[in-house]
């Protein structure tokens, strides 16, 4: 005898990339385990960001991957959207009428080096071409490994692996969690520490987004949420919101909820050439996660982060 107010069917909207659809399968599996009686149906949409292979800043930045998904939710064509938190713009609020119902337990936040010869980052010879379009990765490599060359590369992970095989680059930097999702950890030559390659804000976190008034669906899926991940995501998103970072901003950072309940947030802002790196690292103590995010953002603003961020075209 299930809960009478629970929906019989939940329609899940997602980007139609292999990675996004793999994420949806994780959500469906967790939902099935928690609520065996509820059916799910996937509504795939093709987003501007997936259609457009040029510079993301020319198609409203990161909103390029979320706009069509949000529209399907608001139009009532779907009940639940699955997003990577790192793809949700933080320099503006969530679309009116929508809310986060849960943040799933966080995946690996690290980046991996993919190199056909199995070399580590420190072993790569000068002039090695690293395929990445990420300002965050490019800036950090410029700072730590100036002898390596970054070459622009967009497309989903499968597509980038094809481009690597075709010789468009000699190596790639990709998120560990993404490679795990598409079952391609076999290509990893080295997993980089967060000290070597600081992750993007929201790395490895899946967010479930619903219509604001849709209590049956919100109540049903909120049980998938992970409290520690919720605190980390809240701190990180507030940090990015206060900094008014956009998709071309060279901003990196991550919050960590310890077993003891302590929450910390480490963040960095770079110039694209990696020559200037601003650092901040604070513990929440009695502060709530949003206040920690604000505090770390203010610490970086005091060091001149505003000028660095605003000097980048977006």
N, C-alpha and C positions, 0 to 999 in steps of 0.2 A: 504494500500500500504506500505509494509515493506521496510526496507533498502535493496537495491538490492545486496549489498555485504555481507549481513548477511548469515551465513550458514543455510541450511534448517534442518540439523540434526547435533546434537553435541553428540558424543560418549564419555561417561564419564567412566573412568577407576578407580577402587577402590579395596581395600582389600575386601575379601568376608566375613569378620566377620559381625555379626549382627549390631554392633556399626557403622562400616564403611558404611554399606549399609544404615543405618538410616541417616548418615551424607549426603550421596548422595541424599536422598529423600528431605532433606532440600534445597540442591542446586537446584534440579529439580523444586521444588515449587517456589523458588525465581526467577529462570530463566523464568518459565512459567508466573509469574506475570509481569515480566519486558518485556519479548518478547513472547507474546502468540502464535506467528506463528511458533516458532522453536520447532522441536521435539527433544527429548533426548532419548538416549539408553544407558543402563548400561552394561559395560564390567567388570565383576568381576574377579579378579585374586587371587590365593592363594599364599601368600608370605612365604618366608623362616621363618620369625618371627612367623607366625601363625602355621607353620608346626612343628617348633622346640620348644619343651617344656623345654629345658635345660637352662643353663645360656646364656643370650643374647650376652655376650662378646665373646662367641665362634662362633657366626655367624655374625661377623662384626658389632656388636652393633646394633644401631637403624636403620642403613641402611637395616636391615633385613626386615623392614616393608615397605620400599619404593622402593627397587631395582627393583622388578618385575613390579611395577606400572610405574616407570620411563621408563622401557624397552618397555612397551606397547605403551607409549606415543611417544617415539622416533622412534619406528618401524612403526608409523602411524596406529596402530590398534585402537587408541583412540585419541581424540582431547583435552581432558580435564582430569586432575587428581585432585582428592580431597584428601588432606592430613591434618592430625592434625599437626600443626606447631611443637608441642612438639616431634613428631616422626621423624622430618626431621633433619638429622645430620647437626650440625653447624660447626663441625671441618673440613669440606671440603665444597667446593662450590656446588651449585646446579648442577646437571648433565649438561654438555655442551649441548647447543641447546635447553635448556628449560628455562622458566622464570615464575615468579609469575605474574598472571594477576590481582589477587584480594585477599584481606584478608577479610573474612566475619565478620560481627558484632560479637564481642566477647561474648562467653557464660560465665557462672559462672566459676571462676577459682579455687574455693575452693574444698577441700576434705571433704568427708563425712565418718562418722563412721557408719558401719553397725553392729548392735548387736541385736541378736534375742530377748533378754530380754529388749531392749530399754534403756540400760544404756548409760550414756555419758562417754566420755573418762576419765574424772576425777573420775568417779564412778567405773571404772573397777577394780576388785580385783587383787592383786599381782599374777603373774603367768598366767594371761589371755594371750592366744595365738592369736596374731594379724596376719592375713594372708596378707603378702605383699612381693614382691620381689624388691621393690623400695629402692635403697640406700638412696634416699632423705627422704623418710618416715621413714625408719629404723633409720637413724642418728638423725632425729629430735625427734623421740620417745625415743631414748636412752638418749637424753639430757633432755627431759622434763618429761618422765614417765619411768625411768629406771627399775621399778618393773614389767613392761609388757614385754612379750617375742614375738619377731617377728619370724614368721615361713614362709619360702619361698613359694610363690604361684604365678604361672603364669597362663595365659589363659585369655580369654575375660571375661567381667563382669558377663555374664550369667553363664559361667563355674565356676567362683570363688564363685558365690552364691550357686551353686550346691555343691561345695567342702565344703563350710561353713555348709550347711544343713547336709552334710555327716559326719561332725565332724572333718574335717581336721584342722579347726581353730575355735576359739571361737568368733572372730570378724574380720571384714575386714575394710581396708581403701580404698575407691574408689573415683574417681572424681565425683563430683555432676553432671557436664555436661554430663558425660557418662551415669549415672543412669537415668538422665532426658531423654536422647535420646532413651533409650530402655524401657522407661515407667516404671521404677522401683524405683521411689522416695519413694514408700511406705515402703521400707526396711530401710530407713535412720533413725538412732537413734539420730544423732546430726550432724549438719553442722559445721565444724571447721573453726575458723577465720584464716585469712592469717598469723596472728601473732603466732597462735598455730601450724599451719602446712603450711609453706611457699610453694607455688605451684612450679611445674616445669616450666622452661622457655618455653614460647609458649602455656601455658595451655589455653584451651577453645577457641583456634583460629583455624579456618579452612582456609587453603590456597588453592587457585585454581591455578594450574600449567598448562601451555600450551607450545607448541613448540614455539621457539623464533620468527620465521618468520610468524607465523600463525595469521596475523593481523585481519582477519574477526572474528575468535574465541576470540582473546584477546579483541578486541573492544566490542564484544557482552557481554562478561562476566565481563568486568571491572566495569560495572555499579552496580554489586553486592557488590563491595568493600565498606568498612566503613573507612573513613579517620582517625578516632581516633584509631581504631584497627591497621591500617596500621602503624601509628607512634609507637604504643606500640610494635608491632611485629618487626619493624625495629631496635628499641633500644635493644630489648631482643636478637635478633639473632646476632647483632653485638657484644653484650656483650659476648655471648657464643663463638662466633668465635674468639675473642681476647683471651679469657681464654683457647681456644682449649679444651673445655670440651667434654667428650665422654659419652656414655650412662651409664657407671658405675660411672660417676662423681657425688659426693654428692654436687650438685649445685642447688640452688633454687632461685627464684626471679620473680619479675613482674614489668612491667612498668604500669603507670596509667596516662592517658590523662584526665585532669580535664576539666570541662565545660569551664573554662576560657581560655583553650588552653595550660595551663602549663602542662609540662610532667615531671614525676619523675620516677626513677628506684630504686627499693630496691632489694638487692641481698645478698645471703649468701652462704658460702662454709663451709662444715663440714668435720671432720674426721668421718669415718663410725661409730665409737663408740660414737659419739656425744660429746666427751670431749672437742674438739676444735671447736669453731664456729667463723668464720670471717664474719663481717657485713659491708655493705656499703649502703648508701642511698643518692642520689643526685637529684637535680632538674636541668632540662635542661637550664632554663633561655633562653638566646638567642641561645643556641646550637641546632643543628639539632639532630634528634633522634639517628643517628649512632654515633655521637660524644659523646652523653650522654652514650650510651652503652660502648663505648671505655673507657670513663672516669671512670665509675663504675668498669669495669674490671681491669683497672690500679690501682685503689684504693685497690682492693682485692689482686692484685699481690704484691703491696707494703707490704701487711700484711702477705705474705707468701703463697698465694693461689696456686702458681705453685707447690710447694713441696707437698701440700696436694693432689692436683689432680693427680700428677705423682706417688704418693705413692700407688695409687689404681690400681690393675691389670686391664687391659682392652685389 
